[in-house]
């Protein structure tokens, strides 16, 4: 199964070839590397030579913008949601557009519940999922270890008219926060988990996805309420399949419901293909 984010207007994956994406973010066109793009000599768009920004990998590691005629920041929209786009030194833009397909999925569950819904967003980054859940009517707890990234999430909420929404921002190590919530007896109707492959917490804690994710999913599942709606687990780690992630959910979530998994992808305008951009495993209640 592939979960395709195909409802964007302000974002477009125009073309892809030779290990690179050609993308449009609003009116800005950029080229960025992507290891999933293994096909060669398939450049079909004339915009390859007209990009406003070009990011190149370095043979020594890392990389840099070798061309940058882009604004420092600009905004794009997804329906009523608005986001700051801010190209960073490590090719990121502050938003993962493929996740829009998951935003639509859990937003429908939140709206369909017809009751107050609480959502925990772990490794919440710049708040794409937080903004989507809050816009759907949920109370959201947003947790990320990077203070600057959490500040960007607050900016995105404000852009979407959600400054006064019930969003609680927490700068903390996700596992430590989950353990405290278990001790407090707090529960959530929905849990979103978008962990990095590698990372460090604010106190220098190390994180390697394959070694840590089973324990964290198990701990987080204890926070699901009796009337829980969903659990979403995302991964960008190429060695961790969607099916393996679904197995993690099945082994840890002891509730009736539906389990599903698949790749998350973006349609490519110039080609009749969908580019895989990570994986997702989902559980949702049958109610």
For each residue, the residues with C-beta under 8 A, 3 or more apart:
1: 242 260 261 262 263
2: 262 263 264 265 274 276
3: 101 102 105 262 263 264 265 280
4: 101 265 266 267 274
5: 8 97 98 99 100 101 264 265 266 267
6: 101 266 267
7: 78 79 100 104
8: 5 11 12 78 97 100
9: 77
10: 25 26 76 77 78
11: 8 23 24 25 26 76 78 97
12: 8 23 24 269
13: 16 21 22 23 266 267 268 269 275
14: 22 23 24 29 45 47 268 269 270
15: 21 22 43 44 45 47 48 268 269 270 271
16: 13 20 21 22 34 37 42 268 271 275
17: 20 37 39 40 41 42 43 44
18: 37 39 40 41 42 43
19: 33 34 35 37 38
20: 16 17 31 32 33 34 37
21: 13 15 16 31 32 33 34 37 275
22: 13 14 15 16 29 30 31 43 45 47 48 51
23: 11 12 13 14 29 30 31 32
24: 11 12 14 27 28 29
25: 10 11 28 29 30 74 76 85 93
26: 10 11 74 75 76 85
27: 24
28: 24 25 52 53 70 71 74 85
29: 14 22 23 24 25 47 50 51 52 53
30: 22 23 25 51 52 53 54 55 70 87 93
31: 20 21 22 23 48 51 53 54 55
32: 20 21 23 55 91
33: 19 20 21 55 56 57 63 91
34: 16 19 20 21 37 275
35: 19 38 238
36: 275 276 277
37: 16 17 18 19 20 21 34 275
38: 19 35
39: 17 18 42
40: 17 18
41: 17 18
42: 16 17 18 39 271
43: 15 17 18 22 48
44: 15 17 270 271
45: 14 15 22 48 269 270
46: 49 50
47: 14 15 22 29 50 51
48: 15 22 31 43 45 51
49: 46
50: 29 46 47
51: 22 29 30 31 47 48 54 67
52: 28 29 30 67 68 69 70
53: 28 29 30 31 65 67 68 69 70 87
54: 30 31 51 65 66 67 68
55: 30 31 32 33 63 64 65 66 87 91
56: 33 63 64 66
57: 33 62 63
58: 61 62 63 64
59:
60:
61: 58
62: 57 58 90
63: 33 55 56 57 58 90 91
64: 55 56 58 89
65: 53 54 55 68 87 89
66: 54 55 56
67: 51 52 53 54
68: 52 53 54 65 87
69: 52 53
70: 28 30 52 53 74 87
71: 28 74
72: 86
73: 84 85 86
74: 25 26 28 70 71 84 85
75: 26 82 83 84 85 159
76: 10 11 25 26 82 83 85 95
77: 9 10 80 81 82 83
78: 7 8 10 11 81 82 83 97 100 103
79: 7
80: 77 135 160 161
81: 77 78 103 131 132 135 160
82: 75 76 77 78 156 159 160
83: 75 76 77 78 94 95 126 128 131 156 159 160
84: 73 74 75 94 126 152 155 156 159
85: 25 26 28 73 74 75 76 93 94 95
86: 72 73 93 94 152
87: 30 53 55 65 68 70 92 93
88: 91 92 93 94
89: 64 65
90: 62 63
91: 32 33 55 63 88
92: 87 88
93: 25 30 85 86 87 88
94: 83 84 85 86 88 126 152
95: 76 83 85 126 128
96: 99 125 128 277 278
97: 5 8 11 78 100 266
98: 5 101 264 265 266 277 278
99: 5 96 102 103 128 129 194 234 264
100: 5 7 8 78 97 103 104 128
101: 3 4 5 6 98 104 105 264
102: 3 99 105 106 129 192 232 234 264 280
103: 78 81 99 100 106 107 128 129 132 133
104: 7 100 101 107 108 132
105: 3 101 102 108 109 232 282
106: 102 103 109 110 119 129 132 133 136 190 192 229 230 232
107: 103 104 110 111 132 133 135 136
108: 104 105 111 112 136
109: 105 106 112 113 190 229 230 284
110: 106 107 113 117 119 133 136 137 138 190 229
111: 107 108 136 137
112: 108 109
113: 109 110 117 189 229
114:
115:
116: 139
117: 110 113 137 138 139 189 190 229
118: 138 139 140 141 187 188 189 190 225
119: 106 110 133 138 139 140 141 188 189 190 191 192
120: 140 141 143 181 188 190 191 192 220 223
121: 124 127 129 130 133 140 141 142 143 192 194
122: 143 174 177 178 191 192 193 194 195 216 220
123: 143 144 174 193 194 195 196
124: 121 127 129 130 142 143 144 150 153 192 194
125: 96 128 144 149 153 194
126: 83 84 94 95 149 152 153 156
127: 121 124 130 131 142 152 153 154 156 157
128: 83 95 96 99 100 103 125 131 132 156
129: 99 102 103 106 121 124 132 133 192 194
130: 121 124 127 133 134 140 142 153 156 157 167
131: 81 83 127 128 134 135 153 156 157 160 162
132: 81 103 104 106 107 128 129 135 136
133: 103 106 107 110 119 121 129 130 136 138 140 190 192
134: 130 131 137 138 139 140 157 162 165 166 167
135: 80 81 107 131 132 160 162 165
136: 106 107 108 110 111 132 133
137: 110 111 117 134
138: 110 117 118 119 133 134 166 189 190
139: 116 117 118 119 134 166 167 168
140: 118 119 120 121 130 133 134 165 166 167 168
141: 118 119 120 121 167 168 170 188
142: 121 124 127 130 150 153 167 168 169 170
143: 120 121 122 123 124 170 172 174 177
144: 123 124 125 149 150 153 170 171 174
145: 171 172 173 174 199 200 201 202
146: 149 150 171 202
147: 150 151 171 202
148: 151 152
149: 125 126 144 146 152 153
150: 124 142 144 146 147 153 154 169 170 171
151: 147 148 154 155
152: 84 86 94 126 127 148 149 155 156
153: 124 125 126 127 130 131 142 144 149 150 156 157 169
154: 127 150 151 157 158 169
155: 84 151 152 158 159
156: 82 83 84 126 127 128 130 131 152 153 159 160
157: 127 130 131 134 153 154 160 162 163 165 167
158: 154 155 161 162 163
159: 75 82 83 84 155 156
160: 80 81 82 83 131 135 156 157
161: 80 158
162: 131 134 135 157 158 165 167
163: 157 158
164:
165: 134 135 140 157 162
166: 134 138 139 140
167: 130 134 139 140 141 142 157 162
168: 139 140 141 142
169: 142 150 153 154
170: 141 142 143 144 150 177
171: 144 145 146 147 150 202
172: 143 145 176 177 201 202
173: 145 176 177 201 202 203 205
174: 122 123 143 144 145 177 178 195 201 216
175: 178 179 201 205 212 215 216 219
176: 172 173 179 180 201 205
177: 122 143 170 172 173 174 180 181
178: 122 174 175 181 182 216 219 220 223
179: 175 176 182 183 219
180: 176 177 183 184
181: 120 177 178 184 186 223
182: 178 179 185 219 222 223
183: 179 180
184: 180 181
185: 182
186: 181 223
187: 118 223 224 225 226
188: 118 119 120 141 191 223 224 225 228
189: 113 117 118 119 138 224 225 227 228 229 230
190: 106 109 110 117 118 119 120 133 138 228 229 230 231 232
191: 119 120 122 188 220 221 223 224 230 231 232
192: 102 106 119 120 121 122 124 129 133 232 234
193: 122 123 216 217 220 231 232 233 234
194: 99 121 122 123 124 125 129 234
195: 122 123 174 199 207 209 212 213 216 234 235
196: 123 199 207 209 236
197: 208 209 235 236 237
198: 207 208 209
199: 145 195 196 206 207
200: 145 204 205 206 207
201: 145 172 173 174 175 176 204 205 206 207
202: 145 146 147 171 172 173 205
203: 173
204: 200 201
205: 173 175 176 200 201 202
206: 199 200 201
207: 195 196 198 199 200 201 212
208: 197 198 211 212
209: 195 196 197 198 212 213 235 237 240
210: 213 237 239 240
211: 208
212: 175 195 207 208 209 215 216
213: 195 209 210 216 217 233 235 240 248
214: 217 218 248 251 252
215: 175 212 218 219
216: 122 174 175 178 193 195 212 213 219 220
217: 193 213 214 220 221 233 248 249 252
218: 214 215 221 222 252
219: 175 178 179 182 215 216 222 223
220: 120 122 178 191 193 216 217 223 224 231
221: 191 217 218 224 231 252 253 254
222: 182 218 219
223: 120 178 181 182 186 187 188 191 219 220
224: 187 188 189 191 220 221 228 231 253 255
225: 118 187 188 189 228
226: 187
227: 189 285 287
228: 188 189 190 224 225 231 255 285
229: 106 109 110 113 117 189 190 284 285
230: 106 109 189 190 191 282 283 284 285
231: 190 191 193 220 221 224 228 249 253 282 283 284
232: 102 105 106 190 191 192 193 280 281 282
233: 193 213 217 245 248 249 280 281 282
234: 99 102 192 193 194 195 264 278 279 280
235: 195 197 209 213 240 242 245 278 279 280
236: 196 197 277 278
237: 197 209 210 240
238: 35
239: 210
240: 209 210 213 235 237 244 245 279
241: 244 245 279
242: 1 235 245 246 261 262 263 279 280 281
243: 246 247 261
244: 240 241 247 248
245: 233 235 240 241 242 248 249 261 279 280 281
246: 242 243 249 250 259 260 261 281
247: 243 244 250 251
248: 213 214 217 233 244 245 251 252 281
249: 217 231 233 245 246 252 253 259 281 282 283
250: 246 247 253 259
251: 214 247 248
252: 214 217 218 221 248 249
253: 221 224 231 249 250 257 259 283
254: 221
255: 224 228 283 285
256: 285 286
257: 253 283 284 285 286
258: 282 283 284 286
259: 246 249 250 253 281 282 283
260: 1 246 281 282
261: 1 242 243 245 246 279 280 281 282
262: 1 2 3 242 279 280
263: 1 2 3 242 276 277 278 279 280
264: 2 3 5 98 99 101 102 234 276 277 278 279 280
265: 2 3 4 5 98 274 275 276 277
266: 4 5 6 13 97 98 274 275 277
267: 4 5 6 13 273 274 275
268: 13 14 15 16 271 273 274 275
269: 12 13 14 15 45
270: 14 15 44 45
271: 15 16 42 44 268
272:
273: 267 268
274: 2 4 265 266 267 268
275: 13 16 21 34 36 37 265 266 267 268
276: 2 36 263 264 265 279
277: 36 96 98 236 263 264 265 266
278: 96 98 234 235 236 263 264
279: 234 235 240 241 242 245 261 262 263 264 276
280: 3 102 232 233 234 235 242 245 261 262 263 264
281: 232 233 242 245 246 248 249 259 260 261
282: 105 230 231 232 233 249 258 259 260 261
283: 230 231 249 253 255 257 258 259
284: 109 229 230 231 257 258
285: 227 228 229 230 255 256 257
286: 256 257 258
287: 227
